[in-house]
């Protein structure tokens, strides 16, 4: 298992990083660049090349989670089929859904000890975010599929929190009351507050 944490300052670090997170040059094809600067196709070869110490053992091939947990496979395929469905039809021509569907099934099969819905929802959200980056906003969440109950947290008689499938690239916030941003980033889904009263909290 490879675990990594990255903090990227958008713009400044572009093309200046390397390792398990890729090089952040906007080209996904060369992300599997080894420590010796070779581009490889095998994830294990790539990951093992970035070991901190040569005394660390190489990672071995991982088992397919759906083979390890066969009772999860049909549920995972059924749930993840939303990616290939009409719900995301407007995005299919912009972002090829196959690899996202396969990753969703793998993740959903792997989460067999709790958190299965969270793994599934995160995988679908990754495809929705990729669609959003190409300008296709998909409102895919429903009360029965990965719901977000923003209104539950609204004070009685008010509606301060709203779920937005694709946030604006620049919003008014407590730290940015003017709503002007130097760098516009792709909008992220989530709960948005449009009440400046939060500044007083």
VOBA-1610 file (N, C-alpha, C; in pm, whole numbers, padded with zeros to 5 digits, always signed):
BEGIN
Unk+00085-00118+00000Unk+00000+00000+00000Unk+00089+00123+00000Unk+00063+00216-00091Unk+00137+00340-00097Unk+00054+00450-00035Unk+00107+00518+00063Unk+00037+00628+00128Unk+00118+00754+00105Unk+00052+00859+00060Unk+00123+00983+00038Unk+00033+01100+00068Unk+00096+01210+00105Unk+00025+01335+00134Unk+00092+01443+00052Unk+00014+01529-00008Unk+00072+01637-00085Unk-00001+01767-00057Unk+00073+01874-00060Unk+00014+02008-00049Unk+00069+02087-00167Unk-00020+02131-00253Unk+00024+02201-00373Unk-00028+02343-00369Unk+00062+02437-00389Unk+00025+02577-00403Unk+00001+02597-00552Unk-00128+02608-00593Unk-00163+02612-00734Unk-00081+02716-00808Unk-00025+02675-00922Unk+00051+02766-01007Unk+00199+02760-00980Unk+00241+02786-00857Unk+00384+02793-00824Unk+00454+02660-00840Unk+00385+02550-00808Unk+00450+02419-00808Unk+00435+02345-00940Unk+00363+02402-01036Unk+00336+02330-01160Unk+00465+02293-01232Unk+00480+02163-01258Unk+00598+02112-01325Unk+00722+02108-01238Unk+00710+02138-01108Unk+00826+02145-01019Unk+00827+02034-00915Unk+00733+01940-00924Unk+00726+01833-00825Unk+00745+01698-00893Unk+00769+01596-00812Unk+00782+01461-00865Unk+00748+01363-00753Unk+00734+01237-00789Unk+00702+01136-00687Unk+00571+01067-00712Unk+00513+01012-00606Unk+00392+00933-00618Unk+00272+01016-00663Unk+00277+01145-00645Unk+00166+01231-00686Unk+00180+01279-00830Unk+00281+01236-00901Unk+00302+01284-01037Unk+00383+01413-01036Unk+00392+01477-01153Unk+00475+01598-01162Unk+00393+01725-01180Unk+00261+01715-01180Unk+00173+01832-01185Unk+00205+01923-01303Unk+00221+01858-01421Unk+00246+01938-01542Unk+00125+01940-01634Unk+00011+01885-01587Unk-00110+01885-01668Unk-00117+01772-01768Unk-00017+01683-01768Unk-00014+01571-01862Unk-00018+01441-01783Unk-00134+01376-01779Unk-00149+01253-01702Unk-00071+01136-01758Unk-00028+01143-01884Unk+00041+01031-01947Unk+00177+01004-01882Unk+00242+01107-01832Unk+00377+01087-01776Unk+00377+01086-01623Unk+00261+01067-01561Unk+00257+01068-01415Unk+00332+00951-01351Unk+00338+00838-01418Unk+00411+00723-01364Unk+00559+00733-01402Unk+00623+00841-01363Unk+00766+00859-01386Unk+00842+00813-01263Unk+00935+00719-01282Unk+01009+00662-01170Unk+01115+00760-01119Unk+01178+00722-01009Unk+01285+00804-00953Unk+01399+00824-01054Unk+01418+00725-01141Unk+01525+00735-01242Unk+01477+00803-01371Unk+01359+00867-01365Unk+01303+00945-01476Unk+01256+00861-01594Unk+01223+00733-01570Unk+01165+00649-01675Unk+01014+00651-01658Unk+00942+00660-01769Unk+00796+00652-01763Unk+00757+00506-01781Unk+00684+00452-01681Unk+00646+00311-01683Unk+00494+00300-01679Unk+00445+00181-01712Unk+00301+00158-01711Unk+00254+00078-01592Unk+00347+00017-01521Unk+00311-00069-01409Unk+00313+00009-01278Unk+00200+00010-01208Unk+00189+00089-01086Unk+00284+00042-00977Unk+00310-00089-00970Unk+00401-00140-00867Unk+00545-00101-00895Unk+00585-00109-01020Unk+00721-00066-01057Unk+00738+00082-01026Unk+00637+00160-01058Unk+00640+00303-01030Unk+00648+00329-00880Unk+00561+00268-00804Unk+00558+00290-00660Unk+00685+00244-00590Unk+00735+00127-00629Unk+00856+00074-00566Unk+00978+00160-00595Unk+00976+00231-00708Unk+01093+00314-00742Unk+01106+00434-00647Unk+00998+00469-00577Unk+01001+00585-00488Unk+01013+00547-00342Unk+01060+00425-00313Unk+01084+00385-00174Unk+01183+00480-00108Unk+01160+00511+00016Unk+01249+00600+00090Unk+01383+00532+00115Unk+01378+00402+00142Unk+01501+00328+00171Unk+01505+00199+00091Unk+01622+00164+00041Unk+01637+00040-00034Unk+01613-00083+00052Unk+01620-00067+00185Unk+01596-00182+00273Unk+01447-00212+00287Unk+01361-00119+00243Unk+01216-00146+00245Unk+01184-00253+00141Unk+01101-00350+00176Unk+01066-00452+00078Unk+00979-00394-00033Unk+00989-00452-00151Unk+00903-00411-00262Unk+00758-00448-00232Unk+00667-00365-00279Unk+00525-00399-00270Unk+00499-00510-00370Unk+00419-00608-00330Unk+00384-00718-00419Unk+00254-00685-00491Unk+00224-00764-00591Unk+00100-00741-00664Unk-00018-00754-00569Unk-00115-00667-00590Unk-00232-00668-00504Unk-00342-00753-00566Unk-00422-00813-00482Unk-00533-00895-00530Unk-00650-00807-00568Unk-00724-00851-00667Unk-00844-00780-00707Unk-00946-00789-00593Unk-00991-00676-00539Unk-01084-00678-00425Unk-01214-00750-00456Unk-01258-00746-00582Unk-01383-00815-00616Unk-01365-00966-00618Unk-01242-01012-00641Unk-01215-01157-00631Unk-01201-01198-00486Unk-01140-01110-00406Unk-01124-01137-00263Unk-01258-01133-00191Unk-01344-01043-00232Unk-01477-01027-00170Unk-01585-01044-00277Unk-01603-01167-00328Unk-01695-01187-00441Unk-01840-01150-00409Unk-01877-01155-00283Unk-02014-01119-00245Unk-02041-00970-00263Unk-01937-00890-00283Unk-01952-00745-00302Unk-01962-00706-00450Unk-01923-00797-00538Unk-01907-00762-00679Unk-02037-00713-00744Unk-02145-00789-00731Unk-02269-00750-00800Unk-02324-00619-00744Unk-02313-00599-00611Unk-02359-00473-00551Unk-02277-00357-00606Unk-02146-00376-00612Unk-02057-00271-00660Unk-02086-00235-00806Unk-02104-00338-00889Unk-02132-00313-01031Unk-02265-00242-01048Unk-02364-00283-00971Unk-02497-00221-00981Unk-02491-00074-00938Unk-02426-00046-00825Unk-02419+00091-00775Unk-02338+00180-00870Unk-02224+00130-00913Unk-02134+00210-00996Unk-02185+00230-01139Unk-02287+00155-01178Unk-02341+00170-01313Unk-02398+00309-01337Unk-02419+00387-01231Unk-02466+00525-01249Unk-02369+00605-01335Unk-02241+00571-01328Unk-02139+00642-01406Unk-02162+00623-01556Unk-02207+00503-01595Unk-02232+00473-01736Unk-02376+00503-01778Unk-02457+00552-01687Unk-02600+00569-01713Unk-02632+00705-01777Unk-02760+00726-01802Unk-02809+00851-01858Unk-02782+00971-01767Unk-02766+00944-01638Unk-02741+01053-01543Unk-02618+01133-01585Unk-02515+01063-01633Unk-02390+01128-01674Unk-02375+01134-01826Unk-02483+01112-01899Unk-02474+01105-02046Unk-02411+01230-02107Unk-02441+01347-02054Unk-02386+01471-02109Unk-02235+01479-02095Unk-02179+01400-02005Unk-02035+01405-01979Unk-01957+01299-02056Unk-02023+01193-02098Unk-01953+01080-02158Unk-01865+01118-02276Unk-01908+01215-02356Unk-01827+01255-02472Unk-01708+01341-02430Unk-01713+01397-02310Unk-01605+01482-02261Unk-01502+01405-02178Unk-01553+01315-02093Unk-01465+01237-02005Unk-01505+01090-02018Unk-01414+01010-02071Unk-01440+00867-02090Unk-01472+00802-01955Unk-01589+00739-01940Unk-01629+00689-01810Unk-01571+00553-01769Unk-01514+00478-01863Unk-01475+00340-01834Unk-01381+00327-01715Unk-01273+00404-01713Unk-01175+00389-01604Unk-01234+00433-01471Unk-01326+00530-01473Unk-01391+00574-01349Unk-01488+00468-01299Unk-01558+00402-01391Unk-01648+00293-01352Unk-01568+00179-01291Unk-01460+00140-01357Unk-01377+00029-01307Unk-01318+00062-01171Unk-01271+00185-01153Unk-01216+00226-01024Unk-01324+00225-00917Unk-01444+00266-00954Unk-01556+00267-00860Unk-01588+00125-00813Unk-01595+00031-00906Unk-01624-00108-00871Unk-01515-00163-00780Unk-01390-00137-00814Unk-01278-00184-00731Unk-01286-00127-00591Unk-01308+00005-00581Unk-01316+00069-00449Unk-01433+00017-00368Unk-01548+00001-00433Unk-01667-00045-00361Unk-01652-00190-00316Unk-01582-00272-00394Unk-01555-00410-00352Unk-01459-00413-00234Unk-01363-00320-00233Unk-01259-00321-00130Unk-01312-00277+00005Unk-01416-00195+00007Unk-01470-00146+00134Unk-01570-00247+00189Unk-01518-00353+00245Unk-01606-00460+00294Unk-01615-00464+00446Unk-01554-00367+00513Unk-01559-00368+00660Unk-01613-00236+00711Unk-01715-00185+00643Unk-01774-00057+00680Unk-01729+00051+00586Unk-01812+00153+00573Unk-01779+00264+00484Unk-01799+00235+00338Unk-01876+00129+00307Unk-01891+00092+00167Unk-01959+00201+00086Unk-02059+00264+00143Unk-02127+00372+00069Unk-02035+00491+00051Unk-01951+00518+00149Unk-01858+00630+00138Unk-01759+00606+00025Unk-01709+00483+00013Unk-01615+00450-00096Unk-01683+00466-00230Unk-01805+00416-00242Unk-01881+00427-00366Unk-01907+00574-00400Unk-01954+00650-00303Unk-01988+00791-00326Unk-01865+00873-00366Unk-01752+00845-00302Unk-01629+00917-00333Unk-01585+00888-00476Unk-01601+00762-00519Unk-01562+00724-00655Unk-01650+00793-00759Unk-01779+00800-00734Unk-01870+00866-00828Unk-01843+01017-00828Unk-01817+01072-00709Unk-01787+01215-00699Unk-01661+01251-00778Unk-01565+01158-00785Unk-01443+01183-00863Unk-01476+01199-01011Unk-01569+01117-01061Unk-01609+01130-01201Unk-01687+01260-01222Unk-01775+01291-01128Unk-01852+01416-01138Unk-01760+01537-01140Unk-01653+01534-01060Unk-01558+01645-01056Unk-01481+01654-01188Unk-01444+01539-01245Unk-01376+01541-01375Unk-01467+01601-01481Unk-01596+01570-01474Unk-01694+01627-01568Unk-01702+01778-01548Unk-01705+01820-01423Unk-01715+01963-01391Unk-01597+02040-01447Unk-01479+01979-01445Unk-01359+02045-01497Unk-01367+02066-01648Unk-01454+01988-01714Unk-01476+02006-01858Unk-01604+02085-01885Unk-01656+02148-01781Unk-01772+02234-01798Unk-01906+02163-01798Unk-01907+02035-01759Unk-02033+01960-01754Unk-02070+01938-01608Unk-02171+02008-01562Unk-02214+01996-01423Unk-02326+01893-01415Unk-02306+01789-01335Unk-02405+01683-01322Unk-02457+01677-01179Unk-02586+01696-01163Unk-02649+01684-01031Unk-02690+01538-01013Unk-02599+01457-00963Unk-02620+01312-00959Unk-02670+01261-00824Unk-02652+01338-00719Unk-02695+01292-00586Unk-02847+01301-00573Unk-02904+01203-00506Unk-03049+01200-00480Unk-03068+01162-00333Unk-03190+01168-00282Unk-03212+01124-00143Unk-03174+00978-00119Unk-03169+00896-00226Unk-03133+00755-00209Unk-02992+00723-00256Unk-02927+00813-00329Unk-02790+00790-00377Unk-02700+00900-00324Unk-02619+00865-00226Unk-02519+00957-00171Unk-02577+01094-00135Unk-02681+01097-00053Unk-02745+01226-00024Unk-02661+01316+00065Unk-02682+01447+00050Unk-02626+01548+00140Unk-02745+01628+00193Unk-02764+01623+00322Unk-02881+01686+00382Unk-02846+01824+00437Unk-02814+01916+00347Unk-02775+02051+00390Unk-02888+02120+00464Unk-03009+02108+00411Unk-03121+02181+00470Unk-03150+02140+00613Unk-03107+02020+00651Unk-03128+01973+00788Unk-03060+02067+00887Unk-02949+02127+00846Unk-02871+02212+00936Unk-02912+02358+00931Unk-03008+02392+00847Unk-03055+02530+00840Unk-03137+02563+00964Unk-03119+02684+01021Unk-03205+02725+01133Unk-03350+02732+01088Unk-03441+02710+01179Unk-03582+02710+01145Unk-03622+02844+01084Unk-03694+02839+00973Unk-03739+02960+00906Unk-03636+03023+00815Unk-03516+02967+00809Unk-03411+03022+00723Unk-03359+02914+00629Unk-03294+02955+00526Unk-03235+02860+00433Unk-03096+02911+00396Unk-03002+02892+00486Unk-02867+02946+00468Unk-02774+02852+00394Unk-02799+02722+00405Unk-02709+02625+00344Unk-02780+02557+00227Unk-02710+02547+00116Unk-02765+02483-00003Unk-02659+02391-00063Unk-02703+02276-00113Unk-02612+02188-00184Unk-02600+02234-00329Unk-02478+02245-00378Unk-02453+02280-00517Unk-02365+02172-00580Unk-02411+02109-00689Unk-02329+02003-00750Unk-02198+02055-00807Unk-02197+02182-00850Unk-02074+02242-00901Unk-02065+02384-00846Unk-01974+02406-00757Unk-01959+02538-00699Unk-01902+02636-00800Unk-01915+02763-00769Unk-01859+02867-00856Unk-01707+02869-00842Unk-01636+02911-00947Unk-01489+02918-00938Unk-01440+03025-00841Unk-01527+03120-00808Unk-01492+03224-00712Unk-01620+03265-00640Unk-01617+03264-00507Unk-01737+03294-00430Unk-01709+03395-00320Unk-01814+03463-00278Unk-01803+03550-00162Unk-01794+03460-00039Unk-01697+03486+00045Unk-01682+03413+00170Unk-01647+03513+00279Unk-01635+03463+00400Unk-01597+03549+00511Unk-01458+03609+00488Unk-01370+03532+00429Unk-01235+03582+00403Unk-01225+03657+00272Unk-01327+03645+00188Unk-01327+03712+00059Unk-01463+03777+00037Unk-01497+03879+00116Unk-01630+03938+00108Unk-01660+04007-00024Unk-01557+04044-00099Unk-01580+04111-00227Unk-01620+04013-00336Unk-01584+03886-00318Unk-01615+03786-00420Unk-01525+03795-00541Unk-01409+03858-00526Unk-01311+03865-00635Unk-01193+03774-00602Unk-01153+03694-00698Unk-01044+03598-00676Unk-00931+03623-00775Unk-00809+03608-00729Unk-00693+03621-00817Unk-00684+03502-00911Unk-00709+03383-00856Unk-00699+03260-00935Unk-00834+03191-00931Unk-00892+03168-01047Unk-01019+03096-01053Unk-00989+02948-01066Unk-01046+02870-00977Unk-01025+02726-00975Unk-01153+02656-01014Unk-01146+02530-01060Unk-01270+02458-01090Unk-01356+02451-00964Unk-01485+02476-00980Unk-01576+02473-00866Unk-01591+02332-00811Unk-01596+02320-00681Unk-01615+02190-00616Unk-01757+02179-00564Unk-01810+02057-00565Unk-01944+02038-00512Unk-01942+02051-00362Unk-02056+02077-00305Unk-02064+02081-00160Unk-02173+02173-00111Unk-02170+02197+00020Unk-02267+02283+00084Unk-02213+02424+00084Unk-02294+02517+00040Unk-02251+02655+00029Unk-02339+02742+00119Unk-02277+02835+00187Unk-02350+02932+00268Unk-02340+03067+00201Unk-02453+03132+00186Unk-02454+03264+00125Unk-02487+03371+00229Unk-02473+03336+00355Unk-02508+03428+00463Unk-02379+03480+00525Unk-02356+03611+00520Unk-02233+03668+00573Unk-02234+03670+00724Unk-02344+03626+00786Unk-02349+03623+00933Unk-02243+03530+00988Unk-02192+03437+00904Unk-02088+03345+00952Unk-01965+03424+00997Unk-01946+03540+00941Unk-01830+03622+00979Unk-01836+03668+01125Unk-01955+03667+01179Unk-01972+03714+01315Unk-01956+03601+01416Unk-01950+03479+01367Unk-01942+03364+01460Unk-01803+03353+01521
//
